[in-house]
Amino acid sequence: MTESQKWEAFRKAKADAQGGSIVNSNQRKFLTDPPLEYRSVPQEELADLGTPESKKEKERKKNAAMAGTGKSWWNPFQ
């Protein structure tokens, strides 16, 4: 092996020791790498943050206040 081939083999072995292949990301190298379907998430799903925590907290407080009154959400005149 030439010196450049030795260095290339060293770099490849070092990359293999660190885990997944960044260069060739269209296949799994090890079983611990995530499946390809998990790597291709649409950007709109990543940008969706869900319901704000303040809104969830208001709903929890409303439900907690309603729980002790004997009223139910579907019958407000009780």
C-alpha distance (Angstrom), angle and dihedral (degrees) to the residues before:
residue distance angle dihedral
M1 . . .
T2 3.75 . .
E3 3.77 122.3 .
S4 3.83 92.7 -102.6
Q5 3.82 91.2 50.3
K6 3.79 90.1 51.0
W7 3.80 91.3 51.9
E8 3.81 91.1 47.3
A9 3.83 90.6 50.7
F10 3.81 89.2 48.4
R11 3.82 92.3 51.2
K12 3.81 91.3 47.5
A13 3.83 92.3 49.3
K14 3.80 90.6 48.1
A15 3.81 91.6 50.1
D16 3.81 90.3 48.5
A17 3.79 90.8 51.5
Q18 3.82 91.7 53.0
G19 3.79 94.7 54.4
G20 3.79 137.7 -112.5
S21 3.74 125.4 32.8
I22 3.78 113.8 -102.4
V23 3.79 93.7 -178.6
N24 3.79 95.3 55.9
S25 3.79 104.5 32.6
N26 3.82 97.2 161.3
Q27 3.80 93.5 86.5
R28 3.77 138.5 39.7
K29 3.77 115.8 -107.8
F30 3.81 98.4 -173.0
L31 3.80 133.1 19.3
T32 3.79 89.1 -115.8
D33 3.83 90.8 63.3
P34 3.81 112.2 96.5
P35 3.82 117.2 -104.2
L36 3.79 116.0 -94.6
E37 3.82 92.1 -111.7
Y38 3.80 89.6 62.1
R39 3.79 92.4 53.1
S40 3.80 94.8 55.7
V41 3.81 103.6 67.1
P42 3.82 116.2 158.0
Q43 3.81 113.9 -113.1
E44 3.82 94.0 -123.9
E45 3.81 89.3 61.1
L46 3.79 90.6 51.0
A47 3.81 91.6 49.9
D48 3.84 94.1 50.5
L49 3.80 106.9 99.1
G50 3.79 96.4 -178.4
T51 3.80 127.2 -139.0
P52 3.81 114.5 -11.7
E53 3.79 115.9 -109.2
S54 3.80 91.9 -124.5
K55 3.80 90.5 59.0
K56 3.82 91.1 47.9
E57 3.81 90.5 50.1
K58 3.82 92.1 51.7
E59 3.80 89.9 50.6
R60 3.84 91.7 49.3
K61 3.82 91.5 49.6
K62 3.80 91.3 47.7
N63 3.80 91.6 50.3
A64 3.81 92.0 46.2
A65 3.81 91.7 50.8
M66 3.80 91.2 47.4
A67 3.83 93.0 48.4
G68 3.81 94.8 67.0
T69 3.82 97.7 46.2
G70 3.79 99.9 66.9
K71 3.82 90.2 -123.1
S72 3.74 123.4 121.4
W73 3.77 127.2 -145.7
W74 3.80 93.8 -114.4
N75 3.80 96.3 50.8
P76 3.83 109.9 47.2
F77 3.86 94.3 166.5
Q78 3.77 96.4 63.5
